[in-house]
Amino acid sequence: MALLSEQDRQTVRGHLAAIQHPVKLLLFTQTIGAPETALIAKQVLDEVTSLNDLVSLEEVNFVLDRDRAEQYGVGHIPAVVLLTGNEDTRMRFLGAPAGYEFMSLIEAVILAGTSDSGLAPESRALIAREVTAPLDIQVFVTPT
Amino acid sequence: MARESPLIRATCVEATEFMDLSRKFRVTGVPKTIVNGSTEILGALPEDMFVRSVVGLPEDGSPGDGQA
């Protein structure tokens, strides 16, 4: 089932054209007793992967594949982990990336698939200078 | 920011789906950013202020923008 109109699909396809490297979306979910939001997340990600050949989706069973959940620090589902090739971009989405978060997901996919963070030179310099220990950033949002 | 440093992990959390996390971090408005489980940044800040806040520097004397 298509979530996006044909016009929106064209728009998103245009944005995703910036991608230069393969991006893999790991969707952590479970087969039995998955929350409805996991099904929505799957639909959303299927739609995104259908719009660019460099973007692929792999479902990871949160219950059976504990090692990978641990590897990527995934403690809740649905969760989406973005990889560039097989390298962790350390960008994640917790919950279905629908509503406003859909465009955040598209931006994150583009960031993962390009070499440019899009940040101002001053921001890059600040991060290079100040970040000397792990920083875990959680941004709480709502879809509407 | 995660693209700029291998030390940075960035997670976008859908607050209404994860009420346990929202309660834990007392999320009463969005966007709300939590750094290393403690530092709180309320509202959407301009990039320079946001980056400064995340790395633990003062927001540079800008007026409070703490509404959620």
N, CA and C atoms of all chains as a GROMACS GRO file, in nm:
protein
  636
    1MET      N    1   0.085  -0.119   0.000
    1MET     CA    2   0.000   0.000   0.000
    1MET      C    3   0.089   0.125   0.000
    2ALA      N    4   0.063   0.211  -0.094
    2ALA     CA    5   0.143   0.333  -0.099
    2ALA      C    6   0.096   0.433   0.006
    3LEU      N    7   0.190   0.486   0.081
    3LEU     CA    8   0.156   0.586   0.183
    3LEU      C    9   0.162   0.726   0.123
    4LEU      N   10   0.244   0.740   0.019
    4LEU     CA   11   0.265   0.872  -0.040
    4LEU      C   12   0.188   0.883  -0.171
    5SER      N   13   0.146   1.005  -0.201
    5SER     CA   14   0.085   1.030  -0.332
    5SER      C   15   0.196   1.022  -0.436
    6GLU      N   16   0.157   1.009  -0.561
    6GLU     CA   17   0.257   1.000  -0.668
    6GLU      C   18   0.341   1.128  -0.672
    7GLN      N   19   0.277   1.240  -0.644
    7GLN     CA   20   0.349   1.368  -0.645
    7GLN      C   21   0.454   1.371  -0.534
    8ASP      N   22   0.415   1.324  -0.415
    8ASP     CA   23   0.510   1.320  -0.304
    8ASP      C   24   0.623   1.222  -0.332
    9ARG      N   25   0.587   1.110  -0.396
    9ARG     CA   26   0.691   1.012  -0.431
    9ARG      C   27   0.796   1.077  -0.523
   10GLN      N   28   0.747   1.154  -0.617
   10GLN     CA   29   0.840   1.222  -0.710
   10GLN      C   30   0.930   1.320  -0.634
   11THR      N   31   0.869   1.394  -0.541
   11THR     CA   32   0.944   1.493  -0.463
   11THR      C   33   1.053   1.424  -0.382
   12VAL      N   34   1.014   1.318  -0.311
   12VAL     CA   35   1.110   1.248  -0.226
   12VAL      C   36   1.218   1.182  -0.313
   13ARG      N   37   1.176   1.127  -0.426
   13ARG     CA   38   1.273   1.065  -0.518
   13ARG      C   39   1.378   1.168  -0.559
   14GLY      N   40   1.332   1.291  -0.584
   14GLY     CA   41   1.423   1.398  -0.622
   14GLY      C   42   1.523   1.428  -0.512
   15HIS      N   43   1.476   1.433  -0.386
   15HIS     CA   44   1.566   1.457  -0.272
   15HIS      C   45   1.668   1.343  -0.260
   16LEU      N   46   1.620   1.222  -0.274
   16LEU     CA   47   1.707   1.105  -0.254
   16LEU      C   48   1.811   1.091  -0.366
   17ALA      N   49   1.791   1.165  -0.475
   17ALA     CA   50   1.886   1.155  -0.587
   17ALA      C   51   2.025   1.203  -0.545
   18ALA      N   52   2.033   1.276  -0.433
   18ALA     CA   53   2.163   1.326  -0.384
   18ALA      C   54   2.252   1.214  -0.331
   19ILE      N   55   2.193   1.100  -0.303
   19ILE     CA   56   2.267   0.989  -0.242
   19ILE      C   57   2.375   0.935  -0.336
   20GLN      N   58   2.494   0.918  -0.279
   20GLN     CA   59   2.606   0.866  -0.358
   20GLN      C   60   2.649   0.727  -0.313
   21HIS      N   61   2.626   0.694  -0.186
   21HIS     CA   62   2.670   0.564  -0.132
   21HIS      C   63   2.549   0.483  -0.090
   22PRO      N   64   2.562   0.350  -0.094
   22PRO     CA   65   2.450   0.266  -0.049
   22PRO      C   66   2.416   0.291   0.097
   23VAL      N   67   2.288   0.296   0.126
   23VAL     CA   68   2.239   0.315   0.262
   23VAL      C   69   2.153   0.194   0.298
   24LYS      N   70   2.185   0.134   0.412
   24LYS     CA   71   2.103   0.022   0.457
   24LYS      C   72   2.026   0.063   0.582
   25LEU      N   73   1.896   0.037   0.580
   25LEU     CA   74   1.812   0.067   0.695
   25LEU      C   75   1.787  -0.065   0.768
   26LEU      N   76   1.831  -0.073   0.891
   26LEU     CA   77   1.803  -0.191   0.972
   26LEU      C   78   1.679  -0.162   1.055
   27LEU      N   79   1.573  -0.239   1.031
   27LEU     CA   80   1.452  -0.222   1.109
   27LEU      C   81   1.445  -0.332   1.214
   28PHE      N   82   1.458  -0.292   1.340
   28PHE     CA   83   1.446  -0.388   1.450
   28PHE      C   84   1.298  -0.400   1.487
   29THR      N   85   1.248  -0.522   1.477
   29THR     CA   86   1.108  -0.547   1.510
   29THR      C   87   1.097  -0.689   1.559
   30GLN      N   88   0.977  -0.739   1.571
   30GLN     CA   89   0.962  -0.880   1.608
   30GLN      C   90   0.844  -0.938   1.534
   31THR      N   91   0.844  -1.070   1.518
   31THR     CA   92   0.741  -1.134   1.436
   31THR      C   93   0.611  -1.148   1.514
   32ILE      N   94   0.623  -1.189   1.638
   32ILE     CA   95   0.504  -1.213   1.718
   32ILE      C   96   0.488  -1.100   1.819
   33GLY      N   97   0.370  -1.044   1.821
   33GLY     CA   98   0.341  -0.940   1.920
   33GLY      C   99   0.408  -0.807   1.889
   34ALA      N  100   0.438  -0.783   1.761
   34ALA     CA  101   0.499  -0.655   1.727
   34ALA      C  102   0.396  -0.544   1.742
   35PRO      N  103   0.437  -0.428   1.793
   35PRO     CA  104   0.341  -0.318   1.804
   35PRO      C  105   0.298  -0.272   1.664
   36GLU      N  106   0.180  -0.211   1.659
   36GLU     CA  107   0.128  -0.165   1.531
   36GLU      C  108   0.224  -0.066   1.465
   37THR      N  109   0.293   0.010   1.550
   37THR     CA  110   0.387   0.109   1.495
   37THR      C  111   0.500   0.042   1.418
   38ALA      N  112   0.531  -0.083   1.453
   38ALA     CA  113   0.636  -0.155   1.379
   38ALA      C  114   0.589  -0.184   1.237
   39LEU      N  115   0.459  -0.213   1.223
   39LEU     CA  116   0.405  -0.238   1.090
   39LEU      C  117   0.404  -0.109   1.008
   40ILE      N  118   0.373   0.002   1.074
   40ILE     CA  119   0.375   0.132   1.006
   40ILE      C  120   0.518   0.164   0.962
   41ALA      N  121   0.613   0.139   1.054
   41ALA     CA  122   0.754   0.166   1.021
   41ALA      C  123   0.796   0.085   0.898
   42LYS      N  124   0.754  -0.041   0.894
   42LYS     CA  125   0.788  -0.127   0.781
   42LYS      C  126   0.732  -0.070   0.650
   43GLN      N  127   0.606  -0.026   0.656
   43GLN     CA  128   0.543   0.033   0.537
   43GLN      C  129   0.620   0.157   0.490
   44VAL      N  130   0.655   0.241   0.588
   44VAL     CA  131   0.726   0.366   0.555
   44VAL      C  132   0.860   0.332   0.490
   45LEU      N  133   0.933   0.239   0.550
   45LEU     CA  134   1.067   0.207   0.499
   45LEU      C  135   1.059   0.138   0.364
   46ASP      N  136   0.957   0.053   0.345
   46ASP     CA  137   0.937  -0.010   0.214
   46ASP      C  138   0.918   0.098   0.106
   47GLU      N  139   0.842   0.199   0.145
   47GLU     CA  140   0.814   0.307   0.051
   47GLU      C  141   0.944   0.382   0.017
   48VAL      N  142   1.025   0.408   0.118
   48VAL     CA  143   1.151   0.482   0.095
   48VAL      C  144   1.245   0.400   0.007
   49THR      N  145   1.257   0.271   0.036
   49THR     CA  146   1.351   0.190  -0.043
   49THR      C  147   1.304   0.174  -0.186
   50SER      N  148   1.173   0.189  -0.208
   50SER     CA  149   1.122   0.177  -0.346
   50SER      C  150   1.156   0.299  -0.430
   51LEU      N  151   1.204   0.405  -0.364
   51LEU     CA  152   1.227   0.532  -0.435
   51LEU      C  153   1.372   0.553  -0.477
   52ASN      N  154   1.461   0.469  -0.428
   52ASN     CA  155   1.602   0.484  -0.468
   52ASN      C  156   1.672   0.348  -0.455
   53ASP      N  157   1.739   0.308  -0.562
   53ASP     CA  158   1.802   0.175  -0.564
   53ASP      C  159   1.918   0.163  -0.467
   54LEU      N  160   1.972   0.276  -0.421
   54LEU     CA  161   2.086   0.269  -0.329
   54LEU      C  162   2.041   0.249  -0.184
   55VAL      N  163   1.911   0.257  -0.162
   55VAL     CA  164   1.859   0.243  -0.025
   55VAL      C  165   1.794   0.105  -0.010
   56SER      N  166   1.840   0.032   0.091
   56SER     CA  167   1.785  -0.103   0.111
   56SER      C  168   1.739  -0.119   0.256
   57LEU      N  169   1.656  -0.220   0.275
   57LEU     CA  170   1.598  -0.245   0.407
   57LEU      C  171   1.629  -0.387   0.450
   58GLU      N  172   1.669  -0.402   0.575
   58GLU     CA  173   1.685  -0.536   0.632
   58GLU      C  174   1.611  -0.539   0.765
   59GLU      N  175   1.524  -0.637   0.779
   59GLU     CA  176   1.453  -0.652   0.906
   59GLU      C  177   1.536  -0.738   1.000
   60VAL      N  178   1.547  -0.692   1.123
   60VAL     CA  179   1.622  -0.767   1.224
   60VAL      C  180   1.525  -0.805   1.335
   61ASN      N  181   1.522  -0.933   1.368
   61ASN     CA  182   1.433  -0.979   1.475
   61ASN      C  183   1.492  -0.943   1.611
   62PHE      N  184   1.423  -0.851   1.677
   62PHE     CA  185   1.470  -0.797   1.804
   62PHE      C  186   1.480  -0.905   1.912
   63VAL      N  187   1.393  -1.004   1.902
   63VAL     CA  188   1.389  -1.109   2.004
   63VAL      C  189   1.496  -1.215   1.977
   64LEU      N  190   1.507  -1.254   1.851
   64LEU     CA  191   1.597  -1.365   1.817
   64LEU      C  192   1.740  -1.320   1.794
   65ASP      N  193   1.756  -1.194   1.752
   65ASP     CA  194   1.890  -1.146   1.718
   65ASP      C  195   1.936  -1.045   1.823
   66ARG      N  196   1.949  -1.094   1.945
   66ARG     CA  197   1.987  -1.005   2.056
   66ARG      C  198   2.126  -0.946   2.036
   67ASP      N  199   2.213  -1.023   1.971
   67ASP     CA  200   2.350  -0.976   1.952
   67ASP      C  201   2.353  -0.846   1.872
   68ARG      N  202   2.272  -0.843   1.766
   68ARG     CA  203   2.274  -0.722   1.684
   68ARG      C  204   2.202  -0.608   1.755
   69ALA      N  205   2.098  -0.640   1.830
   69ALA     CA  206   2.030  -0.535   1.907
   69ALA      C  207   2.130  -0.472   2.003
   70GLU      N  208   2.211  -0.558   2.064
   70GLU     CA  209   2.310  -0.508   2.159
   70GLU      C  210   2.420  -0.430   2.086
   71GLN      N  211   2.463  -0.484   1.973
   71GLN     CA  212   2.568  -0.419   1.894
   71GLN      C  213   2.531  -0.275   1.860
   72TYR      N  214   2.402  -0.254   1.827
   72TYR     CA  215   2.360  -0.121   1.786
   72TYR      C  216   2.290  -0.045   1.899
   73GLY      N  217   2.291  -0.102   2.018
   73GLY     CA  218   2.232  -0.033   2.133
   73GLY      C  219   2.082  -0.015   2.122
   74VAL      N  220   2.015  -0.112   2.060
   74VAL     CA  221   1.870  -0.102   2.042
   74VAL      C  222   1.799  -0.170   2.159
   75GLY      N  223   1.722  -0.092   2.236
   75GLY     CA  224   1.653  -0.148   2.351
   75GLY      C  225   1.501  -0.144   2.339
   76HIS      N  226   1.451  -0.081   2.233
   76HIS     CA  227   1.307  -0.070   2.211
   76HIS      C  228   1.279  -0.095   2.063
   77ILE      N  229   1.154  -0.132   2.033
   77ILE     CA  230   1.113  -0.146   1.894
   77ILE      C  231   0.981  -0.070   1.873
   78PRO      N  232   0.954  -0.028   1.748
   78PRO     CA  233   1.041  -0.039   1.634
   78PRO      C  234   1.158   0.059   1.642
   79ALA      N  235   1.273   0.016   1.592
   79ALA     CA  236   1.390   0.104   1.585
   79ALA      C  237   1.452   0.091   1.447
   80VAL      N  238   1.500   0.203   1.395
   80VAL     CA  239   1.566   0.203   1.266
   80VAL      C  240   1.709   0.250   1.287
   81VAL      N  241   1.804   0.171   1.240
   81VAL     CA  242   1.945   0.207   1.246
   81VAL      C  243   1.992   0.228   1.102
   82LEU      N  244   2.059   0.341   1.079
   82LEU     CA  245   2.104   0.372   0.943
   82LEU      C  246   2.250   0.334   0.926
   83LEU      N  247   2.277   0.256   0.822
   83LEU     CA  248   2.413   0.218   0.790
   83LEU      C  249   2.452   0.277   0.655
   84THR      N  250   2.581   0.311   0.641
   84THR     CA  251   2.636   0.345   0.511
   84THR      C  252   2.719   0.225   0.469
   85GLY      N  253   2.673   0.155   0.366
   85GLY     CA  254   2.734   0.025   0.341
   85GLY      C  255   2.706  -0.060   0.463
   86ASN      N  256   2.811  -0.105   0.531
   86ASN     CA  257   2.790  -0.179   0.655
   86ASN      C  258   2.836  -0.100   0.777
   87GLU      N  259   2.870   0.026   0.754
   87GLU     CA  260   2.922   0.109   0.863
   87GLU      C  261   2.808   0.181   0.934
   88ASP      N  262   2.809   0.176   1.066
   88ASP     CA  263   2.706   0.242   1.146
   88ASP      C  264   2.721   0.394   1.136
   89THR      N  265   2.614   0.461   1.098
   89THR     CA  266   2.620   0.608   1.093
   89THR      C  267   2.591   0.669   1.230
   90ARG      N  268   2.550   0.585   1.325
   90ARG     CA  269   2.512   0.626   1.461
   90ARG      C  270   2.390   0.718   1.458
   91MET      N  271   2.310   0.707   1.352
   91MET     CA  272   2.182   0.777   1.347
   91MET      C  273   2.072   0.672   1.362
   92ARG      N  274   1.977   0.702   1.450
   92ARG     CA  275   1.870   0.607   1.477
   92ARG      C  276   1.735   0.676   1.488
   93PHE      N  277   1.631   0.598   1.461
   93PHE     CA  278   1.494   0.644   1.485
   93PHE      C  279   1.426   0.542   1.574
   94LEU      N  280   1.365   0.591   1.678
   94LEU     CA  281   1.289   0.504   1.767
   94LEU      C  282   1.142   0.537   1.747
   95GLY      N  283   1.066   0.437   1.704
   95GLY     CA  284   0.926   0.461   1.672
   95GLY      C  285   0.909   0.472   1.521
   96ALA      N  286   0.784   0.471   1.477
   96ALA     CA  287   0.757   0.480   1.334
   96ALA      C  288   0.791   0.619   1.283
   97PRO      N  289   0.880   0.629   1.184
   97PRO     CA  290   0.916   0.761   1.131
   97PRO      C  291   0.811   0.812   1.033
   98ALA      N  292   0.693   0.840   1.088
   98ALA     CA  293   0.581   0.887   1.005
   98ALA      C  294   0.552   1.033   1.039
   99GLY      N  295   0.454   1.090   0.975
   99GLY     CA  296   0.420   1.229   1.001
   99GLY      C  297   0.539   1.319   0.970
  100TYR      N  298   0.562   1.418   1.057
  100TYR     CA  299   0.674   1.508   1.036
  100TYR      C  300   0.807   1.434   1.034
  101GLU      N  301   0.812   1.326   1.109
  101GLU     CA  302   0.939   1.252   1.118
  101GLU      C  303   0.977   1.185   0.988
  102PHE      N  304   0.881   1.176   0.897
  102PHE     CA  305   0.914   1.116   0.768
  102PHE      C  306   1.024   1.198   0.698
  103MET      N  307   1.008   1.331   0.700
  103MET     CA  308   1.110   1.413   0.633
  103MET      C  309   1.243   1.408   0.709
  104SER      N  310   1.236   1.393   0.843
  104SER     CA  311   1.360   1.376   0.919
  104SER      C  312   1.430   1.248   0.876
  105LEU      N  313   1.350   1.144   0.853
  105LEU     CA  314   1.408   1.017   0.806
  105LEU      C  315   1.474   1.036   0.670
  106ILE      N  316   1.404   1.105   0.580
  106ILE     CA  317   1.460   1.126   0.446
  106ILE      C  318   1.591   1.205   0.457
  107GLU      N  319   1.592   1.307   0.543
  107GLU     CA  320   1.716   1.386   0.561
  107GLU      C  321   1.827   1.297   0.616
  108ALA      N  322   1.792   1.209   0.710
  108ALA     CA  323   1.894   1.121   0.769
  108ALA      C  324   1.946   1.023   0.664
  109VAL      N  325   1.857   0.974   0.578
  109VAL     CA  326   1.900   0.881   0.472
  109VAL      C  327   1.997   0.954   0.377
  110ILE      N  328   1.964   1.080   0.347
  110ILE     CA  329   2.052   1.158   0.258
  110ILE      C  330   2.187   1.182   0.327
  111LEU      N  331   2.183   1.216   0.456
  111LEU     CA  332   2.310   1.235   0.530
  111LEU      C  333   2.393   1.107   0.528
  112ALA      N  334   2.325   0.994   0.544
  112ALA     CA  335   2.396   0.867   0.546
  112ALA      C  336   2.456   0.836   0.409
  113GLY      N  337   2.386   0.879   0.304
  113GLY     CA  338   2.428   0.844   0.168
  113GLY      C  339   2.518   0.946   0.102
  114THR      N  340   2.554   1.051   0.175
  114THR     CA  341   2.646   1.151   0.122
  114THR      C  342   2.758   1.169   0.224
  115SER      N  343   2.858   1.245   0.188
  115SER     CA  344   2.971   1.262   0.279
  115SER      C  345   2.963   1.392   0.357
  116ASP      N  346   2.854   1.465   0.337
  116ASP     CA  347   2.845   1.599   0.394
  116ASP      C  348   2.741   1.604   0.505
  117SER      N  349   2.784   1.650   0.624
  117SER     CA  350   2.690   1.659   0.737
  117SER      C  351   2.596   1.778   0.720
  118GLY      N  352   2.632   1.872   0.634
  118GLY     CA  353   2.548   1.989   0.614
  118GLY      C  354   2.563   2.094   0.722
  119LEU      N  355   2.650   2.071   0.820
  119LEU     CA  356   2.667   2.168   0.928
  119LEU      C  357   2.758   2.282   0.885
  120ALA      N  358   2.742   2.395   0.953
  120ALA     CA  359   2.826   2.512   0.926
  120ALA      C  360   2.970   2.480   0.966
  121PRO      N  361   3.068   2.544   0.900
  121PRO     CA  362   3.209   2.520   0.934
  121PRO      C  363   3.238   2.541   1.082
  122GLU      N  364   3.172   2.643   1.143
  122GLU     CA  365   3.195   2.671   1.285
  122GLU      C  366   3.148   2.553   1.371
  123SER      N  367   3.035   2.494   1.332
  123SER     CA  368   2.982   2.380   1.407
  123SER      C  369   3.077   2.261   1.397
  124ARG      N  370   3.127   2.238   1.277
  124ARG     CA  371   3.220   2.126   1.256
  124ARG      C  372   3.345   2.145   1.340
  125ALA      N  373   3.395   2.268   1.343
  125ALA     CA  374   3.517   2.296   1.419
  125ALA      C  375   3.493   2.275   1.568
  126LEU      N  376   3.375   2.320   1.612
  126LEU     CA  377   3.340   2.307   1.754
  126LEU      C  378   3.332   2.160   1.793
  127ILE      N  379   3.269   2.080   1.709
  127ILE     CA  380   3.255   1.937   1.738
  127ILE      C  381   3.392   1.871   1.740
  128ALA      N  382   3.475   1.905   1.641
  128ALA     CA  383   3.609   1.844   1.634
  128ALA      C  384   3.690   1.879   1.758
  129ARG      N  385   3.670   2.002   1.810
  129ARG     CA  386   3.749   2.048   1.923
  129ARG      C  387   3.695   2.000   2.057
  130GLU      N  388   3.562   2.002   2.070
  130GLU     CA  389   3.502   1.981   2.203
  130GLU      C  390   3.461   1.837   2.232
  131VAL      N  391   3.433   1.760   2.130
  131VAL     CA  392   3.380   1.626   2.156
  131VAL      C  393   3.496   1.527   2.170
  132THR      N  394   3.526   1.493   2.294
  132THR     CA  395   3.639   1.403   2.320
  132THR      C  396   3.593   1.276   2.392
  133ALA      N  397   3.465   1.270   2.424
  133ALA     CA  398   3.408   1.152   2.490
  133ALA      C  399   3.273   1.124   2.424
  134PRO      N  400   3.222   1.002   2.438
  134PRO     CA  401   3.096   0.970   2.371
  134PRO      C  402   2.981   1.062   2.410
  135LEU      N  403   2.903   1.102   2.310
  135LEU     CA  404   2.784   1.185   2.333
  135LEU      C  405   2.664   1.110   2.279
  136ASP      N  406   2.568   1.088   2.366
  136ASP     CA  407   2.446   1.020   2.324
  136ASP      C  408   2.334   1.123   2.321
  137ILE      N  409   2.290   1.157   2.200
  137ILE     CA  410   2.188   1.261   2.185
  137ILE      C  411   2.054   1.196   2.154
  138GLN      N  412   1.955   1.224   2.237
  138GLN     CA  413   1.820   1.175   2.211
  138GLN      C  414   1.729   1.295   2.190
  139VAL      N  415   1.666   1.302   2.075
  139VAL     CA  416   1.573   1.411   2.047
  139VAL      C  417   1.431   1.354   2.050
  140PHE      N  418   1.353   1.402   2.146
  140PHE     CA  419   1.214   1.357   2.157
  140PHE      C  420   1.126   1.444   2.068
  141VAL      N  421   1.046   1.377   1.988
  141VAL     CA  422   0.960   1.448   1.893
  141VAL      C  423   0.822   1.382   1.894
  142THR      N  424   0.727   1.447   1.828
  142THR     CA  425   0.597   1.382   1.805
  142THR      C  426   0.567   1.393   1.657
  143PRO      N  427   0.484   1.303   1.606
  143PRO     CA  428   0.462   1.299   1.461
  143PRO      C  429   0.375   1.411   1.408
  144THR      N  430   0.307   1.484   1.499
  144THR     CA  431   0.217   1.588   1.448
  144THR      C  432   0.256   1.724   1.502
  145MET      N  433   2.511   1.580   1.347
  145MET     CA  434   2.630   1.584   1.432
  145MET      C  435   2.697   1.447   1.438
  146ALA      N  436   2.616   1.341   1.433
  146ALA     CA  437   2.673   1.206   1.435
  146ALA      C  438   2.760   1.181   1.313
  147ARG      N  439   2.731   1.254   1.205
  147ARG     CA  440   2.812   1.238   1.083
  147ARG      C  441   2.947   1.305   1.099
  148GLU      N  442   2.958   1.396   1.195
  148GLU     CA  443   3.082   1.471   1.213
  148GLU      C  444   3.177   1.406   1.313
  149SER      N  445   3.126   1.321   1.400
  149SER     CA  446   3.214   1.261   1.501
  149SER      C  447   3.174   1.118   1.530
  150PRO      N  448   3.270   1.026   1.527
  150PRO     CA  449   3.238   0.886   1.559
  150PRO      C  450   3.200   0.869   1.706
  151LEU      N  451   3.217   0.974   1.785
  151LEU     CA  452   3.182   0.965   1.927
  151LEU      C  453   3.035   1.002   1.952
  152ILE      N  454   2.969   1.051   1.848
  152ILE     CA  455   2.832   1.100   1.867
  152ILE      C  456   2.729   1.001   1.810
  153ARG      N  457   2.630   0.971   1.893
  153ARG     CA  458   2.517   0.891   1.848
  153ARG      C  459   2.392   0.974   1.861
  154ALA      N  460   2.310   0.976   1.758
  154ALA     CA  461   2.190   1.059   1.758
  154ALA      C  462   2.066   0.974   1.734
  155THR      N  463   1.972   0.983   1.826
  155THR     CA  464   1.849   0.905   1.813
  155THR      C  465   1.728   0.997   1.817
  156CYS      N  466   1.641   0.979   1.721
  156CYS     CA  467   1.516   1.053   1.717
  156CYS      C  468   1.409   0.963   1.781
  157VAL      N  469   1.352   1.007   1.892
  157VAL     CA  470   1.258   0.924   1.967
  157VAL      C  471   1.116   0.977   1.951
  158GLU      N  472   1.026   0.892   1.907
  158GLU     CA  473   0.886   0.930   1.896
  158GLU      C  474   0.826   0.924   2.038
  159ALA      N  475   0.805   1.043   2.095
  159ALA     CA  476   0.775   1.053   2.238
  159ALA      C  477   0.647   0.980   2.279
  160THR      N  478   0.543   0.988   2.196
  160THR     CA  479   0.415   0.928   2.238
  160THR      C  480   0.418   0.775   2.231
  161GLU      N  481   0.510   0.720   2.150
  161GLU     CA  482   0.520   0.574   2.141
  161GLU      C  483   0.599   0.515   2.258
  162PHE      N  484   0.684   0.596   2.319
  162PHE     CA  485   0.771   0.545   2.425
  162PHE      C  486   0.750   0.628   2.552
  163MET      N  487   0.633   0.606   2.610
  163MET     CA  488   0.597   0.686   2.726
  163MET      C  489   0.692   0.662   2.843
  164ASP      N  490   0.748   0.541   2.851
  164ASP     CA  491   0.842   0.514   2.960
  164ASP      C  492   0.964   0.606   2.950
  165LEU      N  493   1.016   0.621   2.827
  165LEU     CA  494   1.131   0.711   2.808
  165LEU      C  495   1.090   0.857   2.828
  166SER      N  496   0.972   0.891   2.778
  166SER     CA  497   0.924   1.029   2.792
  166SER      C  498   0.908   1.066   2.940
  167ARG      N  499   0.857   0.970   3.018
  167ARG     CA  500   0.841   0.996   3.162
  167ARG      C  501   0.977   1.007   3.229
  168LYS      N  502   1.065   0.913   3.191
  168LYS     CA  503   1.198   0.911   3.252
  168LYS      C  504   1.268   1.045   3.235
  169PHE      N  505   1.254   1.103   3.116
  169PHE     CA  506   1.324   1.228   3.088
  169PHE      C  507   1.230   1.350   3.098
  170ARG      N  508   1.113   1.327   3.160
  170ARG     CA  509   1.016   1.434   3.185
  170ARG      C  510   0.990   1.519   3.060
  171VAL      N  511   0.955   1.449   2.954
  171VAL     CA  512   0.925   1.518   2.828
  171VAL      C  513   0.780   1.565   2.833
  172THR      N  514   0.762   1.698   2.846
  172THR     CA  515   0.627   1.752   2.848
  172THR      C  516   0.601   1.836   2.724
  173GLY      N  517   0.703   1.858   2.645
  173GLY     CA  518   0.687   1.929   2.519
  173GLY      C  519   0.797   1.886   2.425
  174VAL      N  520   0.773   1.907   2.297
  174VAL     CA  521   0.874   1.867   2.199
  174VAL      C  522   0.910   1.985   2.108
  175PRO      N  523   1.026   1.988   2.046
  175PRO     CA  524   1.132   1.891   2.068
  175PRO      C  525   1.202   1.910   2.202
  176LYS      N  526   1.242   1.799   2.262
  176LYS     CA  527   1.325   1.806   2.380
  176LYS      C  528   1.443   1.713   2.357
  177THR      N  529   1.563   1.766   2.381
  177THR     CA  530   1.684   1.690   2.354
  177THR      C  531   1.752   1.655   2.486
  178ILE      N  532   1.791   1.530   2.498
  178ILE     CA  533   1.860   1.482   2.617
  178ILE      C  534   1.999   1.436   2.575
  179VAL      N  535   2.102   1.490   2.640
  179VAL     CA  536   2.239   1.451   2.607
  179VAL      C  537   2.296   1.369   2.720
  180ASN      N  538   2.345   1.252   2.686
  180ASN     CA  539   2.402   1.159   2.784
  180ASN      C  540   2.310   1.135   2.904
  181GLY      N  541   2.181   1.132   2.874
  181GLY     CA  542   2.084   1.098   2.977
  181GLY      C  543   2.059   1.205   3.080
  182SER      N  544   2.124   1.322   3.067
  182SER     CA  545   2.104   1.423   3.171
  182SER      C  546   2.081   1.564   3.116
  183THR      N  547   2.174   1.616   3.039
  183THR     CA  548   2.159   1.753   2.990
  183THR      C  549   2.031   1.767   2.909
  184GLU      N  550   1.953   1.871   2.940
  184GLU     CA  551   1.827   1.891   2.871
  184GLU      C  552   1.832   2.016   2.785
  185ILE      N  553   1.788   2.003   2.660
  185ILE     CA  554   1.778   2.119   2.572
  185ILE      C  555   1.634   2.127   2.525
  186LEU      N  556   1.570   2.239   2.557
  186LEU     CA  557   1.428   2.253   2.524
  186LEU      C  558   1.410   2.334   2.398
  187GLY      N  559   1.317   2.291   2.316
  187GLY     CA  560   1.280   2.368   2.197
  187GLY      C  561   1.378   2.348   2.084
  188ALA      N  562   1.342   2.406   1.971
  188ALA     CA  563   1.427   2.398   1.852
  188ALA      C  564   1.518   2.520   1.852
  189LEU      N  565   1.646   2.499   1.866
  189LEU     CA  566   1.742   2.610   1.870
  189LEU      C  567   1.807   2.627   1.734
  190PRO      N  568   1.858   2.750   1.708
  190PRO     CA  569   1.941   2.766   1.588
  190PRO      C  570   2.062   2.674   1.598
  191GLU      N  571   2.116   2.636   1.483
  191GLU     CA  572   2.223   2.536   1.480
  191GLU      C  573   2.339   2.568   1.574
  192ASP      N  574   2.387   2.693   1.571
  192ASP     CA  575   2.506   2.725   1.652
  192ASP      C  576   2.477   2.707   1.801
  193MET      N  577   2.360   2.751   1.844
  193MET     CA  578   2.325   2.737   1.985
  193MET      C  579   2.304   2.591   2.023
  194PHE      N  580   2.244   2.517   1.933
  194PHE     CA  581   2.218   2.375   1.960
  194PHE      C  582   2.349   2.299   1.975
  195VAL      N  583   2.440   2.322   1.881
  195VAL     CA  584   2.568   2.251   1.884
  195VAL      C  585   2.645   2.286   2.011
  196ARG      N  586   2.644   2.414   2.047
  196ARG     CA  587   2.713   2.456   2.170
  196ARG      C  588   2.652   2.388   2.291
  197SER      N  589   2.521   2.383   2.295
  197SER     CA  590   2.454   2.320   2.410
  197SER      C  591   2.487   2.172   2.418
  198VAL      N  592   2.485   2.106   2.304
  198VAL     CA  593   2.508   1.961   2.304
  198VAL      C  594   2.650   1.929   2.350
  199VAL      N  595   2.748   2.010   2.307
  199VAL     CA  596   2.886   1.980   2.346
  199VAL      C  597   2.917   2.033   2.486
  200GLY      N  598   2.819   2.101   2.548
  200GLY     CA  599   2.836   2.140   2.687
  200GLY      C  600   2.888   2.281   2.708
  201LEU      N  601   2.878   2.365   2.606
  201LEU     CA  602   2.919   2.504   2.622
  201LEU      C  603   2.796   2.591   2.642
  202PRO      N  604   2.813   2.711   2.703
  202PRO     CA  605   2.698   2.801   2.715
  202PRO      C  606   2.646   2.837   2.576
  203GLU      N  607   2.519   2.869   2.571
  203GLU     CA  608   2.458   2.899   2.439
  203GLU      C  609   2.507   3.031   2.381
  204ASP      N  610   2.606   3.092   2.446
  204ASP     CA  611   2.665   3.215   2.396
  204ASP      C  612   2.584   3.339   2.431
  205GLY      N  613   2.525   3.336   2.550
  205GLY     CA  614   2.460   3.456   2.599
  205GLY      C  615   2.334   3.494   2.524
  206SER      N  616   2.285   3.409   2.440
  206SER     CA  617   2.162   3.441   2.368
  206SER      C  618   2.045   3.437   2.465
  207PRO      N  619   1.940   3.508   2.435
  207PRO     CA  620   1.825   3.507   2.527
  207PRO      C  621   1.767   3.368   2.541
  208GLY      N  622   1.708   3.343   2.657
  208GLY     CA  623   1.652   3.210   2.683
  208GLY      C  624   1.550   3.172   2.578
  209ASP      N  625   1.560   3.051   2.535
  209ASP     CA  626   1.470   3.000   2.430
  209ASP      C  627   1.415   2.867   2.477
  210GLY      N  628   1.385   2.865   2.606
  210GLY     CA  629   1.361   2.735   2.667
  210GLY      C  630   1.218   2.684   2.659
  211GLN      N  631   1.132   2.752   2.582
  211GLN     CA  632   0.996   2.700   2.578
  211GLN      C  633   0.993   2.567   2.504
  212ALA      N  634   0.907   2.480   2.550
  212ALA     CA  635   0.902   2.347   2.489
  212ALA      C  636   0.790   2.340   2.388
   0.00000   0.00000   0.00000
